Amino acid sequence: MNIKGIKTDAEYKEALQRLEIIFDAKLNSEEGDELQVLGALADEYEKLHFPIETPDPSEAAKFRKEQFNQLN
């Protein structure tokens, strides 16, 4: 296992491709350990480069109301 930090979009995409391959790895296996570490690195990269903003409470309420009205 040769894991390093994810610093670029290309490295991020490569990490996601590898994660797809080892997604069903068994716990306590070499690939299971790789999945855990690589997943954490990808998660950290996403938090830094694709942050999800907390919605404005009034906008969130408005959105939820619109969703509810579409269901009825």
The 8 nearest C-alpha neighbors of each residue, nearest first, counted from 0:
[[1, 2, 33, 29, 30, 32, 3, 36],
 [0, 2, 3, 33, 37, 4, 36, 29],
 [3, 1, 0, 4, 37, 33, 36, 5],
 [4, 2, 5, 1, 37, 40, 6, 10],
 [3, 5, 6, 40, 2, 10, 37, 41],
 [4, 6, 10, 11, 7, 3, 40, 44],
 [5, 7, 4, 10, 8, 11, 44, 9],
 [8, 6, 10, 9, 5, 11, 12, 44],
 [7, 9, 11, 10, 12, 6, 5, 13],
 [8, 10, 12, 7, 11, 13, 6, 14],
 [11, 9, 13, 7, 8, 12, 5, 14],
 [10, 12, 8, 14, 9, 13, 5, 7],
 [13, 11, 15, 9, 14, 10, 8, 16],
 [12, 14, 10, 16, 11, 15, 9, 17],
 [13, 15, 11, 17, 12, 16, 18, 10],
 [16, 14, 18, 12, 17, 13, 11, 19],
 [15, 17, 13, 19, 14, 18, 12, 20],
 [18, 16, 14, 20, 19, 15, 13, 21],
 [17, 19, 15, 21, 20, 16, 22, 14],
 [20, 18, 22, 16, 17, 21, 15, 23],
 [19, 21, 17, 18, 22, 16, 23, 24],
 [20, 22, 18, 24, 23, 19, 30, 17],
 [23, 21, 19, 18, 24, 20, 34, 17],
 [24, 22, 21, 25, 20, 31, 19, 34],
 [25, 23, 31, 21, 22, 30, 26, 34],
 [24, 26, 31, 28, 27, 23, 30, 29],
 [27, 25, 31, 28, 24, 32, 30, 29],
 [26, 28, 31, 32, 25, 29, 30, 24],
 [29, 27, 31, 30, 26, 25, 32, 24],
 [28, 30, 32, 31, 33, 27, 0, 26],
 [31, 29, 33, 32, 28, 24, 34, 21],
 [32, 30, 28, 24, 26, 34, 25, 33],
 [31, 33, 35, 29, 30, 34, 28, 36],
 [32, 34, 30, 36, 31, 35, 37, 29],
 [35, 33, 31, 37, 32, 36, 38, 30],
 [34, 36, 32, 38, 33, 37, 39, 31],
 [37, 35, 39, 33, 38, 34, 32, 40],
 [36, 38, 40, 34, 39, 35, 33, 41],
 [39, 37, 41, 35, 36, 40, 34, 42],
 [38, 40, 42, 36, 37, 41, 43, 35],
 [39, 41, 37, 43, 42, 38, 44, 36],
 [40, 42, 44, 38, 43, 39, 37, 45],
 [43, 41, 39, 45, 40, 44, 38, 46],
 [42, 44, 46, 40, 45, 41, 39, 47],
 [43, 45, 41, 47, 42, 46, 48, 40],
 [46, 44, 49, 42, 48, 43, 47, 41],
 [45, 47, 50, 43, 44, 49, 48, 42],
 [46, 48, 44, 45, 49, 50, 43, 42],
 [47, 49, 45, 46, 44, 50, 43, 8],
 [50, 48, 45, 46, 47, 51, 44, 52],
 [51, 49, 46, 48, 47, 52, 45, 53],
 [52, 50, 49, 53, 46, 54, 45, 48],
 [51, 53, 54, 50, 55, 49, 46, 59],
 [52, 54, 51, 55, 56, 59, 50, 58],
 [55, 53, 59, 56, 52, 58, 57, 51],
 [54, 56, 58, 57, 59, 53, 60, 52],
 [57, 55, 59, 58, 54, 60, 61, 53],
 [56, 58, 60, 59, 55, 61, 54, 62],
 [59, 57, 61, 55, 60, 56, 62, 54],
 [60, 58, 56, 62, 61, 57, 54, 55],
 [61, 59, 63, 57, 58, 62, 64, 56],
 [60, 62, 58, 64, 59, 63, 57, 65],
 [63, 61, 59, 65, 64, 60, 58, 66],
 [64, 62, 66, 60, 65, 61, 67, 59],
 [63, 65, 67, 61, 66, 62, 60, 68],
 [64, 66, 62, 68, 63, 67, 61, 69],
 [67, 65, 63, 69, 64, 68, 62, 70],
 [68, 66, 64, 70, 69, 65, 63, 71],
 [67, 69, 65, 71, 70, 66, 64, 63],
 [68, 70, 66, 67, 71, 65, 64, 63],
 [71, 69, 67, 68, 66, 65, 64, 63],
 [70, 68, 69, 67, 66, 65, 64, 63]]
